[in-house]
Amino acid sequence: MFDTQMKTMKYAIAALIICTLSVSCNSANNQRPSTKYEEKKASMADMEKESPLKFLKISGSHRRNLVSQEVVEGEVSNHATLTSYKNIEIQLTFLSNDGSTVDKQKHTLDDVAKPGSSVDFKIKVSHVKDASSVTMDIVDAVADK
């Protein structure tokens, strides 16, 4: 009789432990992200939408082709985590040998730069007299929905 009571008690304790573990595991998996997390995420998205120039970087090079056009090739990188950008406006500044500005031109990219990705571009412009180098800057962009 004592053995039967011990077996019953062991089964009861085992069942209690299993129930406790399954309830605690299920409750941990069903929790939603905290309100603070959602607020930070919304705050980050707002910051990225309001300040696209902080998250977009440009790099590239230029050359003159066989028909005397200036060819500017490069890449715009989006370092934002949540926001895509479109209508990225690039300003090309053509400089002379002494560093003075010869000409400035603005060009808009049609591609959308998604978060954490890059967009390649190639711009051809007619020859700019006395220009020996070109600098590239992003001057504007629009946050995509």
Residue pairs with C-beta under 8 A, 6 or more apart in sequence:
41 82
44 81
44 82
45 82
45 83
48 55
48 80
48 81
48 82
48 83
48 143
49 83
49 143
52 80
52 83
52 85
52 140
52 141
52 142
52 143
53 138
53 139
53 140
53 141
55 78
55 79
55 80
55 83
55 85
56 76
56 77
56 78
56 79
56 85
56 88
56 113
56 138
56 141
57 76
57 77
57 79
57 138
58 74
58 75
58 76
58 77
58 90
58 136
58 137
58 138
59 74
59 75
59 77
59 136
60 72
60 73
60 74
60 75
60 121
60 136
61 72
61 73
61 74
62 70
62 71
62 72
62 73
62 133
62 134
63 70
63 71
64 70
64 71
64 127
65 71
65 124
68 126
68 127
69 124
69 125
69 126
69 127
70 94
70 124
70 125
70 126
70 127
70 128
70 131
70 134
71 122
71 123
71 124
72 92
72 121
72 122
72 123
72 124
72 125
72 134
72 136
73 120
73 121
73 122
73 123
74 120
74 121
74 136
75 118
75 119
75 120
75 121
76 88
76 90
76 109
76 113
76 118
76 119
76 121
76 138
77 113
77 117
77 118
78 84
78 85
78 113
78 114
78 115
78 116
78 117
78 118
78 119
79 116
80 115
80 116
81 115
81 116
82 115
83 115
83 143
83 144
84 112
84 113
84 114
84 115
84 143
84 144
84 145
85 112
85 113
85 141
85 142
85 143
85 144
86 111
86 112
86 113
86 141
86 142
86 144
87 108
87 109
87 140
87 141
87 142
88 108
88 109
88 111
88 113
88 119
88 138
88 140
88 141
89 106
89 107
89 108
89 109
89 138
89 139
89 140
89 141
90 106
90 107
90 108
90 109
90 121
90 123
90 136
90 137
90 138
90 139
91 104
91 105
91 106
91 136
91 137
91 138
91 139
92 104
92 105
92 106
92 107
92 123
92 125
92 134
92 135
92 136
93 101
93 103
93 104
93 134
93 135
93 136
93 137
94 101
94 102
94 103
94 104
94 105
94 128
94 131
94 133
94 134
95 101
95 102
95 131
95 132
95 133
95 134
95 135
96 102
96 130
96 131
96 132
97 132
102 128
102 129
102 130
102 131
103 128
103 131
105 125
106 139
107 123
109 119
109 121
111 119
111 121
112 119
112 144
113 119
113 141
